[in-house]
Amino acid sequence: MKGLGCKDCSHPRLVDHKPAYYNRRMLTMHDFERSFGFMLYEAARLYGKRFDQKARAFGLSRAQCRVLFRLAVNEGTNQARLAELLELEPISIARMVDRMEQAGWVERRPDPADKRARLLYLTTKAKPIFERIVALGAETRGEALTGISQADRDRMIDLLTQVRRNLSERGAAEAEHDKTGAHT
């Protein structure tokens, strides 16, 4: 059912009997091509898509690449921590690590501090694959940054680092507030 709003568009349109807080005027007034969130999302999406295309040529998935990269940087971590680092459910990581272990890329070793836990390590077979992932990342980055000066690249990294810091600090502060404030 088409929604009808007031003629002057000061009230929300109804779409499927619910208020729609957008209208054509809002969509034409907002320049999504200059919106930080939209552009960041689109750039990340296209960057990931291009990386996937390159990785698939070598029989790798982005998920495998992410796991191998995180393990290379955090060797000796357990599956729970790896899931946390990748922001995935532990069961998803368990299945992926199982497949990577079967392929000979990952090795599980006993945790000396916890007899029930196993720590994850890359095998020598995975090292050249990891090096290829790093090279694919560099190729993709090179394509993405074509025509951007080194000074602008450095500035962009500085700015994105600040954005990450802002959001991380705010998220941590809100989580702390939720813990302490919600229970007082």
PLY file of the C-alpha trace (Angstrom):
ply
format ascii 1.0
element vertex 184
property float x
property float y
property float z
element edge 183
property int vertex1
property int vertex2
end_header
0.00 0.00 0.00
1.39 3.40 -0.93
1.88 5.70 2.00
0.41 9.15 2.11
1.81 12.02 4.08
0.72 15.59 4.51
1.01 17.79 1.44
3.77 19.88 3.04
5.77 16.73 4.03
6.01 17.89 7.64
4.61 14.57 8.90
6.07 11.18 8.13
4.64 9.15 5.28
3.02 5.86 6.12
4.53 2.84 4.44
2.94 -0.49 5.30
1.01 1.34 8.03
4.25 2.44 9.74
5.79 5.91 9.71
8.56 6.30 7.17
10.91 9.00 8.41
12.25 9.74 4.99
10.78 11.25 1.89
11.95 12.14 -1.58
12.93 15.62 -0.49
15.18 14.23 2.26
16.81 11.81 -0.16
17.54 14.55 -2.66
18.70 16.98 0.06
21.24 14.56 1.53
24.35 14.02 -0.57
25.23 10.41 0.18
28.31 10.67 -2.01
29.72 13.13 0.57
28.46 11.25 3.64
31.31 9.91 5.79
29.51 6.74 6.87
28.20 5.92 3.42
31.54 6.51 1.73
33.46 4.56 4.37
31.06 1.64 4.01
31.16 1.73 0.21
34.96 1.98 0.06
35.32 -0.91 2.53
32.77 -3.00 0.63
34.48 -2.45 -2.72
37.92 -2.99 -1.21
36.77 -6.29 0.29
35.10 -7.34 -2.95
38.30 -6.67 -4.91
40.40 -8.55 -2.35
37.95 -11.48 -2.57
38.35 -11.58 -6.36
42.12 -11.77 -6.03
42.02 -14.32 -3.18
39.59 -16.61 -5.02
42.12 -16.90 -7.83
44.30 -18.73 -5.28
41.45 -20.78 -3.81
41.18 -18.68 -0.64
38.13 -17.15 0.99
38.18 -13.83 2.80
37.24 -15.68 6.01
40.30 -17.94 5.66
42.49 -14.93 4.97
41.19 -13.14 8.06
41.84 -16.20 10.26
45.34 -16.73 8.87
46.16 -13.05 9.27
44.90 -12.92 12.88
46.76 -16.10 13.75
49.98 -14.80 12.21
49.70 -11.68 14.35
48.42 -13.52 17.46
50.02 -16.96 17.32
49.44 -19.01 20.42
45.96 -17.66 21.06
43.01 -19.93 21.79
39.87 -20.27 19.68
37.73 -18.17 22.02
40.13 -15.24 21.78
40.44 -15.70 18.02
36.64 -15.55 17.71
36.66 -12.37 19.79
39.35 -10.78 17.61
37.42 -11.62 14.45
34.05 -10.70 15.98
32.64 -14.10 15.07
30.82 -16.78 17.02
33.13 -19.41 18.55
31.32 -22.23 16.71
32.06 -20.56 13.36
35.74 -20.29 14.23
35.83 -23.89 15.45
34.56 -25.20 12.11
36.94 -23.00 10.13
39.93 -23.97 12.27
38.95 -27.64 11.90
39.06 -27.30 8.10
42.33 -25.35 8.21
43.84 -27.96 10.51
42.78 -30.71 8.06
44.43 -28.72 5.25
47.64 -28.58 7.31
47.61 -24.82 7.80
46.86 -24.65 11.52
48.12 -26.67 14.44
46.44 -27.02 17.83
48.81 -27.39 20.78
48.02 -27.96 24.46
47.86 -24.84 26.62
50.38 -25.29 29.46
48.26 -23.04 31.69
44.95 -24.84 31.03
44.92 -28.55 30.24
41.46 -28.28 28.63
42.43 -25.52 26.21
44.33 -25.70 22.94
46.42 -22.92 21.45
46.52 -22.20 17.72
49.63 -21.85 15.58
50.28 -21.53 11.87
52.21 -24.40 10.33
55.13 -24.05 7.95
52.69 -25.00 5.16
50.62 -21.88 5.98
53.54 -19.42 5.94
53.71 -19.08 2.11
49.91 -18.76 2.02
50.10 -15.97 4.59
52.80 -14.25 2.52
50.52 -14.47 -0.53
47.66 -12.92 1.48
49.95 -10.04 2.46
50.91 -9.59 -1.20
47.23 -9.66 -2.26
46.52 -7.02 0.36
49.33 -4.84 -0.98
48.09 -5.25 -4.58
44.53 -4.36 -3.57
45.72 -1.40 -1.52
47.79 -0.20 -4.47
44.74 -0.31 -6.73
42.58 1.47 -4.15
45.08 4.24 -3.52
46.03 4.93 -7.14
46.25 8.68 -7.72
46.50 9.53 -4.01
49.77 11.11 -2.90
51.81 9.57 -0.09
51.11 12.63 2.07
47.36 12.20 1.55
47.64 8.45 2.25
49.45 9.17 5.51
46.88 11.81 6.45
44.00 9.43 5.66
45.51 6.75 7.91
45.96 9.34 10.69
42.34 10.45 10.34
40.96 6.91 10.27
43.08 6.05 13.30
41.49 8.98 15.12
38.01 7.86 14.06
38.73 4.35 15.36
40.08 5.78 18.61
37.02 8.02 19.02
34.62 5.14 18.49
36.63 2.69 20.60
36.87 5.08 23.53
33.20 6.00 23.31
32.18 2.35 23.04
34.37 1.39 26.00
33.03 4.29 28.08
29.43 3.37 27.27
30.06 -0.31 28.06
31.58 0.69 31.40
28.65 3.02 32.08
26.21 0.22 31.23
27.99 -2.08 33.70
28.13 0.38 36.55
25.24 2.73 35.79
22.62 0.11 35.02
23.06 -1.63 38.34
23.09 1.32 40.70
0 1
1 2
2 3
3 4
4 5
5 6
6 7
7 8
8 9
9 10
10 11
11 12
12 13
13 14
14 15
15 16
16 17
17 18
18 19
19 20
20 21
21 22
22 23
23 24
24 25
25 26
26 27
27 28
28 29
29 30
30 31
31 32
32 33
33 34
34 35
35 36
36 37
37 38
38 39
39 40
40 41
41 42
42 43
43 44
44 45
45 46
46 47
47 48
48 49
49 50
50 51
51 52
52 53
53 54
54 55
55 56
56 57
57 58
58 59
59 60
60 61
61 62
62 63
63 64
64 65
65 66
66 67
67 68
68 69
69 70
70 71
71 72
72 73
73 74
74 75
75 76
76 77
77 78
78 79
79 80
80 81
81 82
82 83
83 84
84 85
85 86
86 87
87 88
88 89
89 90
90 91
91 92
92 93
93 94
94 95
95 96
96 97
97 98
98 99
99 100
100 101
101 102
102 103
103 104
104 105
105 106
106 107
107 108
108 109
109 110
110 111
111 112
112 113
113 114
114 115
115 116
116 117
117 118
118 119
119 120
120 121
121 122
122 123
123 124
124 125
125 126
126 127
127 128
128 129
129 130
130 131
131 132
132 133
133 134
134 135
135 136
136 137
137 138
138 139
139 140
140 141
141 142
142 143
143 144
144 145
145 146
146 147
147 148
148 149
149 150
150 151
151 152
152 153
153 154
154 155
155 156
156 157
157 158
158 159
159 160
160 161
161 162
162 163
163 164
164 165
165 166
166 167
167 168
168 169
169 170
170 171
171 172
172 173
173 174
174 175
175 176
176 177
177 178
178 179
179 180
180 181
181 182
182 183
